[in-house]
């Protein structure tokens, strides 16, 4: 059990660090960057990074279930990564649509490239970072 918790903690920590950097870099493509104070921006970064870490944790668990291995990053990396990427993409597509188009919780600046009304960078985030995270995870 402790080994499983260790795997989950390491995956989540790697993903959290990568997502923190991504969130900071893409922030100027969101309206909040220009509309609010530093405290609100810091809260948004922390909130989004925590959410990203939870998405990454969920994706690891779903990949473990799909591959039937807690060690999928080494045992079945292609299959596990496919599940992890698909999970992150699916959730992000829904979340971006819901929070931008339905709730109005956040908005893009005109500089945000979009695909079918969804921010392209948040979608790329869940194509690039799980694979980069897998590479880092396997190297540790």
C-alpha positions as CSV (number, residue, x, y, z in Angstrom):
1,X,0.0,0.0,0.0
2,X,2.8,2.4,0.9
3,X,4.4,1.8,-2.5
4,X,1.1,2.7,-4.3
5,X,0.9,5.9,-2.3
6,X,4.5,6.7,-3.1
7,X,3.8,6.2,-6.8
8,X,0.7,8.4,-6.7
9,X,2.5,11.1,-4.6
10,X,5.5,11.2,-7.0
11,X,3.3,11.4,-10.1
12,X,1.2,14.1,-8.6
13,X,4.2,16.1,-7.5
14,X,5.8,15.9,-10.9
15,X,2.6,16.9,-12.6
16,X,2.0,19.7,-10.1
17,X,5.4,21.2,-10.8
18,X,5.0,21.0,-14.5
19,X,1.4,22.4,-14.4
20,X,2.5,25.3,-12.1
21,X,5.0,26.5,-14.7
22,X,2.4,26.0,-17.5
23,X,-0.3,28.0,-15.6
24,X,2.1,30.9,-15.0
25,X,3.2,31.0,-18.6
26,X,-0.3,30.8,-20.1
27,X,-1.8,33.3,-17.6
28,X,-1.4,36.4,-19.9
29,X,-3.8,34.6,-22.3
30,X,-6.6,34.9,-19.7
31,X,-8.5,38.1,-18.9
32,X,-7.9,37.8,-15.2
33,X,-4.3,38.7,-15.8
34,X,-5.3,42.2,-16.8
35,X,-8.4,42.7,-14.7
36,X,-7.4,42.0,-11.1
37,X,-4.8,42.4,-8.4
38,X,-1.8,40.2,-7.7
39,X,-3.5,38.4,-4.8
40,X,-6.4,37.2,-7.0
41,X,-3.9,36.2,-9.7
42,X,-1.9,34.2,-7.2
43,X,-5.1,32.5,-6.0
44,X,-6.0,31.7,-9.5
45,X,-2.6,30.1,-10.2
46,X,-2.8,28.1,-7.0
47,X,-6.4,27.0,-7.6
48,X,-5.7,26.0,-11.2
49,X,-2.5,24.2,-10.3
50,X,-4.2,22.2,-7.6
51,X,-7.0,21.3,-10.0
52,X,-4.4,20.2,-12.5
53,X,-2.7,18.0,-9.9
54,X,-6.0,16.4,-9.1
55,X,-6.6,15.8,-12.8
56,X,-3.2,14.2,-13.1
57,X,-3.9,12.0,-10.0
58,X,-7.2,10.9,-11.5
59,X,-5.5,10.2,-14.8
60,X,-2.9,8.0,-13.1
61,X,-5.6,6.0,-11.3
62,X,-7.6,5.5,-14.5
63,X,-4.4,4.5,-16.3
64,X,-3.6,2.0,-13.5
65,X,-7.1,0.6,-13.8
66,X,-7.0,0.3,-17.6
67,X,-3.5,-1.3,-17.6
68,X,-4.2,-3.3,-14.4
69,X,-0.8,-2.1,-13.1
70,X,0.2,0.5,-10.6
71,X,3.5,0.5,-12.4
72,X,2.1,1.4,-15.8
73,X,4.7,4.1,-16.4
74,X,7.4,1.3,-16.6
75,X,5.2,-1.8,-17.4
76,X,2.9,-0.3,-20.0
77,X,3.8,3.3,-20.7
78,X,2.1,3.6,-24.1
79,X,-1.2,2.3,-22.9
80,X,-1.1,4.2,-19.6
81,X,0.0,7.4,-21.3
82,X,-2.9,7.1,-23.8
83,X,-5.4,6.9,-21.0
84,X,-3.7,9.7,-19.0
85,X,-3.7,12.0,-22.0
86,X,-7.3,11.2,-22.9
87,X,-8.5,11.7,-19.4
88,X,-6.8,15.1,-19.1
89,X,-8.0,16.2,-22.5
90,X,-11.6,15.1,-21.9
91,X,-11.8,16.8,-18.5
92,X,-10.1,20.0,-19.8
93,X,-12.3,20.3,-22.8
94,X,-15.4,20.0,-20.7
95,X,-14.0,22.4,-18.0
96,X,-13.0,25.0,-20.5
97,X,-16.3,24.9,-22.2
98,X,-18.3,24.9,-19.0
99,X,-16.3,27.7,-17.3
100,X,-15.9,30.0,-20.3
101,X,-19.2,29.5,-22.2
102,X,-21.7,28.4,-19.5
103,X,-20.6,29.9,-16.1
104,X,-18.4,32.7,-17.3
105,X,-15.9,31.9,-14.6
106,X,-13.0,33.0,-16.8
107,X,-12.4,34.5,-20.2
108,X,-9.7,34.4,-22.8
109,X,-7.9,37.4,-24.2
110,X,-8.0,37.8,-28.0
111,X,-4.4,36.4,-28.0
112,X,-5.6,32.9,-26.9
113,X,-5.6,30.6,-29.9
114,X,-8.9,28.7,-29.9
115,X,-10.2,25.4,-31.4
116,X,-14.0,25.2,-31.5
117,X,-14.2,27.9,-28.9
118,X,-11.8,26.2,-26.5
119,X,-8.4,27.6,-25.5
120,X,-5.8,25.8,-27.5
121,X,-3.1,26.1,-24.8
122,X,-5.1,24.3,-22.1
123,X,-5.7,21.5,-24.5
124,X,-2.0,21.3,-25.5
125,X,-1.3,21.3,-21.7
126,X,-2.9,17.9,-21.5
127,X,-1.2,16.6,-24.6
128,X,2.3,17.7,-23.6
129,X,2.6,17.6,-19.8
130,X,1.4,14.0,-19.2
131,X,4.0,12.8,-21.7
132,X,6.8,15.1,-20.3
133,X,5.7,14.0,-16.8
134,X,6.0,10.3,-17.8
135,X,9.5,10.9,-19.1
136,X,10.5,12.6,-15.8
137,X,8.7,10.1,-13.7
138,X,10.5,7.2,-15.4
139,X,13.9,9.0,-14.9
140,X,13.4,9.4,-11.2
